[in-house]
């Protein structure tokens, strides 16, 4: 696919995804405020709150968390550190990552690419993997560090993998996922509040369960839209890695990946569920980026 159309598809999906998530966040925040005000009004009587006042109360509840991580992304990054179970590096790991950074800086100088400030993390699992998250995190698993961290060729492969993950950061893939995550918080709160209050009332609760299920549809659509372009996002990250590393490191890692990746079949449903393109096709994107 032409790169222009691929980027256009990613950006359109992001716009629709964020819009759908915002709709769900607003609707569920509005519902939560009504449920919270209900017992207060029963006890104290009518509070004489206008529709405009309700809307003004809803806006910060719906969009406050997402705005917070937009202006203070470190808060979101710290929460993801806890949730994903990542940690800071040990001295031995710092030595390996130091060599990786030297390789990245050398390649960046040759290719005239500016590298962002990266906060490195490690996840204690034997899986051969790496991933980026939040606005500045790149995490290696202990398994991939032990597999590649002892040789010069291994350092090159780690640098190539890191370049791919930096591509996700540069392309805002991880930031958009973080925004969507925080836009979903009012939805989860509203569903939990509804399930523990009005849904416990016979029949009325059944009706409200159906209503909240329908209200959640935009949130589910938002997640689907964001996931639908995951393969395009991976190819764009590969293109950045190819440009930065000129094919060094990442090609070797993809060769290793080709031998161990699980075959998910050739059905349409299997293709939809695949978050990463086949390794052989990713080689082509690396070559285009390097070229």
Secondary structure as UniProt FT lines:
FT   HELIX           3..44
FT   HELIX           51..71
FT   HELIX           73..84
FT   STRAND          86..87
FT   HELIX           91..111
FT   STRAND          119..123
FT   STRAND          130..133
FT   TURN            134..136
FT   STRAND          137..141
FT   HELIX           142..148
FT   TURN            149..150
FT   HELIX           152..170
FT   TURN            171..172
FT   HELIX           173..183
FT   HELIX           185..195
FT   TURN            196..197
FT   HELIX           198..200
FT   TURN            202..203
FT   HELIX           204..215
FT   HELIX           217..228
FT   HELIX           230..245
FT   TURN            246..249
FT   HELIX           250..260
FT   HELIX           268..273
FT   HELIX           279..290
//
